[in-house]
């Protein structure tokens, strides 16, 4: 080993503490987590919030002043068709420790770059009435949109995305990047069309989602016969089995080409991941994405006009290991980085 180099390293680092960071970019990130050069903030202390964001609950008569991005819980799963429990998803994702502060591929530390807060859960009048829950969600997100704030949400079942889209897409139909095992464009069952298997059919019919600017990635399983609306309406569908042949860069390129330059909503159902990585969900399907593939796809969306996003269908009681909530929290953090890129570009 070069002695002069070793001496220089010893001079620089031998007495340095863990928080003595010399690179200016990294030092700025470290300032978010170090109390002093020897002590970091405890990830397991204080109130649990999404990705460690400051907690700023917004009540009915309050506003969202000063926020660039609001992290919102939507604990409602009245629209499930199989295993219930996604109402506990926001609590499970909040409980995940050590997410962030830095995203090494996108080179972002979003909590120090934009104004972001965990604003709590959507207030809903009834735990029993799906229609009233959807109405309450839509009204709440209309307030968020009116304030010029970008919402990132954690569900809840996938039906919650419909009222969010109704709020964000009114007057400007959205494009969509949708990672999921299922297209969620099926029709009415048992007297309701607002279940978690059909939000995107209804969003298109409501005029808030432009199907020709929608791409659905990771689709698989035995329910293909229910989703003809996706292809009939002009959505682009990439099945899980196609991804290996295409390669992730080609998937990203196609997604960017499909959604274009207009407003985009990114929705991530954890069952898009293989059950090996996300067993805690209501409708698991084998043969899904790995977390690394999913993260790569999300990172590839950097620079798009993202106006909102969500991570849904975490049902923690089916996963004693907590890996599903871990994966969901990481995807949420990646979405937050995308919002930071959009806000400061």
Secondary structure, DSSP 8 states (H G I E B T S, - for coil): --HHHHHHHHHHHTT--TT---SHHHHHHHTTTEEETTEE--TTSSS--GGG-EE----TT---TT-SEEEEEE---TT-SS---GGGHHHHHHT-----S-BTTTTB-GGGTS-EEEEEE---S-SS-HHHHHHHHHHHHHHHHHTT-EEEEEESSTTHHHHHHHHHHTTS-EEEEEE-SS------BTTBS-STT-HHHHHHHTTSEEEEEEEEEEE-STTGGG-HHHHHHT-EEEEHHHHHHH-HHHHHHHHHHHHTTS-EEEEEEGGGB-TTT---SSS--SS-B-HHHHHHHHHTTTTS-EEEEEEE---GGG-TT-HHHHHHHHHHHHHHHHHHHHHH-
